[in-house]
Amino acid sequence: MSDKIISILGFYYEEWKFRQENLWKRIIQFFIIIFFVSTFPITIGILNGISIPKIPLVVFPIIGIILSLFFLLFCLSESSRINSIDYKIKLIIQNEFPNYAKNNLIPFNKKYIGKKDACFIFRWKMAIWVPIALSSMQIVLAIFIILLILSNSL
């Protein structure tokens, strides 16, 4: 019975590991692509030899905002999948191998005096708050670029 459970745990771990690696790789790729799409009206000025078709420059930061929202949706859905696999692994370990469960550890997000919850950000996993922070930065940057374009500062 233990060998079967250990092989199931191995399967879940491989899935968890794949999803973690895939998520962080995609976060970096999306961030770079969205940054360059949103800032294209500025970078086109730096690269003097490039000519683009008659596309209004405001289209690029708008596409950046749309991509940022898609990025956030993708990351949060992938994070949800990672969390469900993580929960399943911990549940199997707790039920089948209680001596190895992490029940005796004190979570970082609890204050020891008064037993109140710490800041909400410490209850979130990195796969949740990092995409939210990066998406917010990208959207603010795109809005700033739109304002620069509309005020004819570029």
N, C-alpha and C positions, 0 to 999 in steps of 0.2 A: 504494500500500500504506500509506503514512504517513497519508494522509487517512482511510482506513478505521480505522486504529488510533486516531487522534486522536478520531474520532467515537465509537468504543467507549469510550475513556477519558472523554469527555464524558458518555456515558450512565452509566458507573460513578460519576463524580463527582456527578452529579445525584442518583443513588440514595443515595450516601454523605451528601450534604448534607441531603437530605430526612430520612434516618434520624437524623442528628445533631440537627437542629432538633426533630424529633418527640420524641426521647428527652428532651432538656432541657426542653421544654415540659411533657411528661408528668411529669417528676420534680417540677417545681414544683407542678403541679396535685395529684398524688398526695400530696405532703408536706402541703399545706394541708388537703386533705380528711381525711387520716388524723389529723392533729393535732386538728382540730375534732371528729371522731368520738370519738377517745380521751379528749379532755378535756371532752366534753359534760357529764358529771356535775358538773364544777366550773363550767362556764360557765352551766349551768342555774340555779345559785345566784346568779350575778351578774344574770341576766335574770329578775327576780322575776315578771314578768307572764306568763311562759310556763308552760303546763301540758302535761305529756306523759301519754300513756296509762300504764297500770299495767305498765310494763316495768321489770324490775330494772335498776338503774344499772350493775351489773357487766357487763351485756351490751355496753355501748358500748365499753369498753376491750378486751373480747374481740374484738369486730368490728374494732377498730383493729389488734390483733395479726394477725388473719387478713388484713386489707387490707395490712399491712406485708409479710407473707410473699408475697402476690400481687404487690405492688409490686416486691419484690426479684427475684422470678422473671421478671417482665416486663422489668425493666431489664437483668438479666443476659442474657436471651435477645436483647434488642435490641442490647446491646453485642457479643454474639457475631456478630450479623449485620453490624454496623458493622466489626468487626475483619476479617471475611472479605472484605468489599468493599475495605477499606483494603489488605489483603494482596494482593489481585488487582491493584489499581491499581499498587502498588509493583512487583509482579512484571512487569507489562506494561512499565512504564517502564524497569526494569532490563534486560529482554530486548531491547526495541526501541530505546530511547534511552539507551545506557549512559553517555553523557557527562553526562546529566542526573540519573542515579541518585545517591542520597545516601550512597554507599558511603564517602566520605572523611570523613564527620562522625563524631565520637566521641560515642557515646551518653551521656546524662547519668547513666545508672544504673551506670556502671562507675567504680570508684575507679582513679586513675592509679597509685597506689603499691600494688604487690602484685597488681594486676588481679583483685581480689575483687569480687563483686557488692555493690552498696550495699544499703541497707535494702529489703526486699521491696516496700514500698509504692511505690517509685520504678519498679518494673518493671510495675506495673499502670497501665492507662489510667484516666483520670478517670471514664469511663463504667462502670467496675467498682467502684472504691473509694468513690466518692461515694454510690451507692445502698446499698452495704453499710453505710456509716457512718450514713446517714440512717435506714435501716431499723432498725439497732441502737438509735439514739436513740429512735425511735418505739416500739419494743418495750419498752425500759426505761421510757419515760414511761407506757405503758399498764399495765405491771406496777405501777408506783408508784401509779397511780390505783386499780388493783384493791386494792392494800394499804390505801389510804386508805378505800375503800368498805367493805372487810371489817372494818376497825378502827373503823368508825362515826365517822370523823373529818370526814366531809363533812356 
